[in-house]
Amino acid sequence: MNRKEQKYSQYALIREMMDTVEIVKDFNPEQTKDIAQKIKLAGKLLLTGEGSSRLFPAKNAIRKALTSGIDLQIITESSRQAAGYDLSKFAVFCASNSGRTKEIILLARKLAEIGNENRFALTANENTLLEKECKETFVLSCGKEDAVAATKSVVEQALFYESILWNIKGVNNKEKCLELATNLEKALTLPIDPSIVETATKASTIYFAGYNDGVAEELTLKTNEITRRKSDYLEGTYAVHGIEEVMDKNDIVFVVDPIEEEIEKFQEVLTKGVGLKVIAIANRNTPFPTILVPSLGELNPYVYLCAGWNLLVEIGLALGVNLDKPQRARKVGNELIV
């Protein structure tokens, strides 16, 4: 993407993607210092929301917590299903940019009814219905998004949750945020091979595979919203455990940060077996054609996500769609009307 060119700058979606750089640069990890101690005391945390407010923000936090061995149980679930759980001992973060999402608000009300005082809201707007139902509300700095597809808010939500883990561990990663911002800009503006874009425009289904940390799954959702193409998320080795039976040689699979031990199987089943194109999004060269991004250690998932946005923008533009306004998708999926 090149925001100086008219074909890019005319879209709010692209401007909001690029806004992510400054949001990360200005992010203050200290803002979660106090809430981190409340969550540490609870020992159990549910991160809930719908769509983009949950996929990457919650699953990135879960992977980071499990990888670091932090003494905190983190789970994620959509609000309706979570409402059927015993959440009396959980701290619960309810994420909704609009603060008007019906499922989230009703869950927060249920938590209030059972006397759970550890119910918190994460929104991009002030004085919302959700805020009225929670004990404490945190408002993102990103502000309102005009494009239907959420972007900058997704990264800020994820960074907010991850900073809770930093504060529980007693580390200040402000300097890492500055480094992350620089690398996100690189990922958003790196050139995408036109042959990759052309192959994707001809695919009936665009698949994403990779770790269950929300990156590939969130890019799957964004594929639907941005390119209007069918897309599917293939967790782990799901791509080579049966779905190859219905794949077509014209389909394409993007593997985010491929696991070395799985590469050979992907080549055997997908490249040679189905005959489709496999593309990697990685911080290193792979046997597949690779969209190569900067390496940033534990913060790499944010870089992969932004590189994926860059890719999807190029595909969407090549297909001639309006990146800001899908025909059916809505900004607020299910709004509570009062």
N, C-alpha and C positions, 0 to 999 in steps of 0.2 A: 504493500500500500504506500502511496505517496500523497499525503494530505494536501500538498500544494497543487496537485492536479485537479481540475474541475470534476473529472469523472469520479473522483473519490470524495472530495470536499463537499459535494452537494448533498451527501447523505449524513443525517444525524447519527446513524449507527456507527459510521467510521469516525466521526468527530468524538463520539463517546468512547469508542475503543481507545483512541489516542489520548483522551482525558485520563485514562487509567495511569499513564506514566506519572503525571503530576500528583494524582491521588496517592499513589504508592510512595512517591518521594516525600510527601508531606505527612505520611501516616505516623501517628504517635502511639507506639506500643504501650506507653504508660497509661493510656486511657482505660485499660482493662486490669490495672494492677489491683484495685480494690475488689472488683467482681471475681477476679481469679481466686482470691482467698475464700470467698463464699463458696465457690464451686469446689475448691479443694476440700473444704470442710464437708460438703455434701458427699463427695466421693463418687457420685454418679451424675452423668450429664446426658440429657437428650437434646439433640440439635434437630429441630423440626422445621418444616416449611414445605412449600410446593414448588415443583419445577426447579428453576435455576437458583432459587434462594436456598435450596437444600443440597443439590447434587454435589457440586464441587466444594462449597464451603464446609459442609458437614463431613464428607468422605475424606477430604484432604486432612482435616483435623484428626479423624479416626486413624488414618494411616500413620500420621506423625506421632500420635500418642502411643500406638502399638509398637512402632519402630524404636522409639526412644525409651520404652519401658516405663513411662510415667505412671504413677500410681493413681490412675483416674479411669473409671469405666465410662467410655463415650459410646453412645449408640445414636442411630438416626432412623427415622421413620416418618412417613407422611402423617399428617395430623389426624386423619380419620382412623387409621390403624392404631396410632399411638394412643388415641382416646380409649382404646380397649385395654390398655396396659395399666398395671399398678404403678403409678408415677409418684406415689406419696413420698418416696425417699430420693427422688431425682430433682436436681436442678434442671430447669427446662428453658432453653432459648427458643423463642418463637420468631422466626424470620419472615418478614413480609415487607417488601419495599414500599408498597402502597399503604400498608397498615390497615387494609380493608378486606383482606382475603378471608372468606367465610370460614373455611375449615380451621384456620389458625386461631381466629377469634373465639370460636366455639370451644376449642381445646383449652385456651387460656381461661375461659369462664369455668370449665369443668375443674381445672386445677384450683381455681379460687374456691369453688364449692367444697372441695375436699380439704381445704386449708393448707395447700402447698404455697408457702411464702417465697419459694425460690423459682418464681416464674418471671422471666425476663423477655423483653421485646427488642428486636433489632430491625429498624426500619430506615427508610430514606426520607421520611416525612414527619413533621411534628404534629402533635394534637390529633392523633388518629384513634379510631375505635380500638385498635389493638393496645395502644398505650393505656387506655382506660381500664383494660382488663389485667394488666401486668403490674408487678410491684416496682419495676424499674425498667426504663426504656433507654436504649442507646440509638442515636440518630447518626446515620452515615454522613460523611462529608460530601459524597459524590453528587448529591442533589437529584432532582428529577431526571429521568431518562425519557427522551422523546421517541426513540425507536422502540418498536414492540419487543425486539430481542434484547434482553438484559445483558449488559457487558461489564461496564466499569463497576457496577454495584456488586457483581459476582466476585470480582477480585477483592474489593474492599471487605465484603462479608467474610471471605476466606481468611484474609489477613487479620481481621478482627478476632476470629476464633483462634487462629494460630497464635496470636499474641497472648491469649489467655494461657496457653501452654507455656509460652516463654516466661510469663510472669510467675506461673506455678514453679517453674524450674529456677527462677531467679536470674534470668539472663535478659539483657537489653539488646535487641537486635535492630536498633535504629539505623546503624551503619549498613546493615544488610539490606534494609529497605531502600536505601539510596542506591546501593549496587543493583538491587532487583529492578528498580525503576529504569536504570540505564539499559539493562538487558531486555526488559519488556519492550522498550522502544526499538531495539534491534530486531526482536522477534516480529514485531508488528510491521516493520518496514523492509524486511529481507525479501529479495526477489524470489518469486515462486516459479519454478520451471513451467513454461507454457504447455509442455507436453503432458505434465501431470494434471493441469487444469483441464486440458482438452479431454483426457481420458475420463476425468470425473464428470464432465458435462454429458458424456455419452452413457454413463452408468445408470442402470435402472435403480440400483440400490448402492448407496455409499455406506460402507461399514467402518466402524472404529473399534479397535481392539486395544487392550492394555490393562494396566493395573486398575483395581477397583478403588481408585482414589478420586473419582469424579471427573477427571479430565476428559477421558474418552467418552464418558456418558454425557457430559455437558456438551461436548462437540457434536454428539449425535443429535441432541435436541436443537442445537444451533443450526445444524444442517437443514433440518426441517423448516425452521423459521427463515433462514437466510437464503438458501438455494432452492427451496420448495421441492427438493428431491427426497425420496424415501431413504431412511437411514436406520441403522440398527447398531446397538452396542453389544460387542462380543467380549464379555469379561474373561480374563485369563486365557485359557486354551479353548474356550467355547467355539472359536472359529474353526477348530479342527476336530470337533467332537459331534459331528452330525449335520450341522447346518450347511456344510459343503455340498450336501445332496441337492439343495435347492439354489445354490449359487450359480451365477452365470459368468461366462468368461468376459463379458463386458462390464461386470461389476468391478468395484475397486475397494480395497481394504487399506485403511490407514492404521498402522500400528504405532501407538505412542510409547516411546521408550521401551522397545522390545527387549524381553528377557532373553539373554544369550542362549540359555538352555532350550528355548522354544523355537528359535529361529529356523533350525533345520526342519522341524516338523511343519512349520508354516510354508517353507519352500516346497516340501514334498507334497503336501495336501492342496495348497492353494495355488502356488505358482505353476507347479508341474501337473497336479491333478486336475484342478478346475480350469487352469489356464488364465486366471485373472491377474490383475496387476496389484502387487503389494507395495505400498509406500511407507517408509518409516518417518516418524517425526522424532528426532533424537539429538542428543548432544555429542554424538560420536558417529563415525561412519559405520554403516551396516552393509550386509550383502544385498539389501534392497536399495532402490533409489531412495535417497534420504534428504528430507528437509532438515538441514543442519542448523541447530540453534546454539546459542552460547551455553556454557556449562556453569551452573550456579549451585551445585550441591543439593542440599535438602529443599531449596526453593525452586528447583527445576520445574515442578508441576505448573507453576504460574507461567513460566516461559513457554512450556509446551502448549498451554491453553491459548496464549496470545498468538503463537505461531499458527495454531489451528484457526483462530479467527481470521488471520491474514489470508490463509488458504481459502476459507469459505467465502470471504469477500470476493476474491478473484474468480471463484467458481460462479458465484451469484451474478457478478457483472458480466461474465462470459455468457451466461444464460439470459441476460437482459431483464432480470427481475427488479422490482422496486425493493431495495434492501430495507427500507424503513417500515413498509406497510404490507405485511402478509394479507392475503384475502380473507382468511378466517381466524387466524390466531389473534388473541386479545392481550392487552397489556396486563389486565387483572383477570386471571383465569376464572375465578368464581367470587364475585364481590358480594359482601354482606350488605344488603339494603335495609336501612332502618327508617 
